[in-house]
Amino acid sequence: MARKRLKELSLIAKAFIVLGVLILISLGATFVSYYLKYYGANVTGKKEFLYVRTGSDFRDVMDSLRSDNALMDTTTFRWAAENMDYVESIKPGRYLLEKGMSNRALVNRLKAGNQVPVKLRFQTFRLKENFAGYLSRKLELDSAELVQLLDSAAYIAPYGFNRDNVYSMFIPNSYEVYWNTPAEDFFVRMNDEYKKFWTDSRMAKAEKIGIKPLEVSTLAAIVDAEALHDDEMPIIAGLYINRYRRGIKLQSDPTVIYAVGDFTIRRVLNRHLVKDSPYNTYRYAGLPPGPVTMPSINAIDAVLNYKTHNYIYMCAKEDMKGYHNFAVTAAEHQANARRFQQALDRLNIKK
């Protein structure tokens, strides 16, 4: 009887052991499943960035991840996102997708809005429409919205600009900007950068020359358009300052081209010179109303540190290497101009 009782107890013990093992296996499987859903690698690395547009919802995020094959398993990501309350916490931006990232790491990044800024490095642009188009390819902002701001006298006036000279505010340089920065915020950021650029030292140099910072930028744009080589900029700047101070018309070809609006012109002709526009410095004395291109830092500093000389004429050299012949007298200039015109004729450049 005792032996039978022991046998029954042994069977019960074995049953409990088997049950315990099954429970442990089940718990282990649950843990592994939980771990993989949260901490297992799920980002494929096939897409470097996830762009979440302003106004997007969770479905938009999922569609983007799915269409870009950014995840190994979208189901586990959805599960993690729902359990981590990301579904109702969508933040727009440009997010780095690191290969092997877990769902938990990715959701935390998206939920916190830890995006990677865009590195903008822009040189000079001739027209604000061109500049706005460049920005719309780099950022979420709408180019038309930015141009509308720049053309709004009421919006830009409090910043000290008008529609003609507002382009001076954008200093070509390298900047880090968040991808989803709205047009107005971008304008404010560039205005801050403009104020930082105009240091006390630069302001003092402009005052010494006798022109305001906005006028420096307008003149620098002409220098930029005239100079193919940066080392010639201070000489060209000095020439235009000489003409400006003496009340001589600047007679800058780039201002004529800007006035005509045909940027394919390689040879400015008499028919171009009669264009009635305040930007045509062959017809109107003084500086044009605003810059004919976005002035570079080198050109601005060339104006502020212009080279002192007596030149009032310049003409491109006939070797067509981008440098200029400078002259003090009209006779010297006419001789230089004839050589250049002959070079244009030899190359059959008629317009």
BELJONOR-V721386 format. One record per backbone hydrogen bond with DSSP energy under -0.5 kcal/mol. NH is the residue of the N-H (numbers start at 0). CO is the residue of the C=O. If there is no record, write none. Layout:
# BELJONOR-V721386
<<NH	CO> <NH	CO>>
This chain:
# BELJONOR-V721386
<<4	0> <5	1> <6	2> <7	3> <8	4> <9	5> <10	6> <11	7> <12	8> <13	9> <14	10> <15	11> <16	12> <17	13> <18	14> <19	15> <20	16> <21	17> <22	18> <23	19> <24	20> <25	21> <26	22> <27	23> <28	24> <29	25> <30	26> <31	27> <32	28> <33	29> <34	30> <35	31> <36	32> <37	33> <38	34> <39	34> <39	35> <41	100> <42	100> <43	41> <43	69> <44	69> <49	94> <50	48> <51	49> <51	92> <52	50> <55	52> <60	56> <61	57> <62	58> <63	59> <64	60> <65	61> <66	62> <67	63> <68	65> <69	64> <70	64> <71	41> <76	72> <77	73> <78	74> <79	75> <80	76> <81	77> <82	78> <83	79> <84	81> <85	80> <86	80> <88	85> <92	51> <94	49> <94	92> <96	47> <97	95> <99	42> <100	97> <102	39> <103	37> <105	101> <106	102> <107	103> <108	104> <109	105> <110	106> <111	107> <112	108> <113	108> <114	112> <115	93> <116	114> <117	176> <119	117> <119	174> <120	118> <121	172> <130	126> <131	127> <132	128> <133	129> <134	130> <135	131> <136	132> <136	133> <137	133> <137	134> <138	134> <139	178> <145	141> <146	142> <147	143> <148	144> <149	145> <150	146> <151	148> <152	150> <155	151> <156	152> <157	153> <158	155> <159	156> <160	155> <165	161> <167	164> <168	165> <169	166> <170	168> <171	169> <171	294> <174	119> <176	117> <176	174> <180	177> <185	181> <186	182> <187	183> <188	184> <189	185> <190	186> <191	187> <192	188> <193	189> <194	190> <195	191> <196	192> <197	193> <198	196> <202	198> <203	199> <204	200> <205	201> <206	202> <207	203> <208	204> <209	205> <210	205> <214	211> <215	211> <216	212> <217	213> <218	214> <219	215> <220	216> <221	217> <222	218> <223	219> <224	220> <225	221> <226	222> <227	225> <227	321> <231	228> <232	229> <235	231> <236	232> <237	233> <238	234> <239	235> <240	236> <241	237> <242	238> <243	239> <244	240> <245	241> <246	242> <246	243> <247	242> <250	280> <252	250> <254	251> <255	251> <256	252> <257	253> <258	254> <259	255> <260	256> <261	256> <262	260> <264	261> <265	350> <266	350> <271	268> <272	268> <273	269> <274	271> <276	274> <279	276> <280	278> <282	279> <283	279> <293	124> <294	292> <299	295> <300	296> <301	297> <302	298> <303	299> <304	300> <305	302> <306	233> <311	326> <312	326> <314	324> <316	322> <319	316> <324	314> <326	312> <332	328> <333	329> <334	330> <335	331> <336	332> <337	333> <338	334> <339	335> <340	336> <341	337> <342	338> <343	339> <344	340> <345	341> <346	342> <347	344> <348	343> <349	347>>
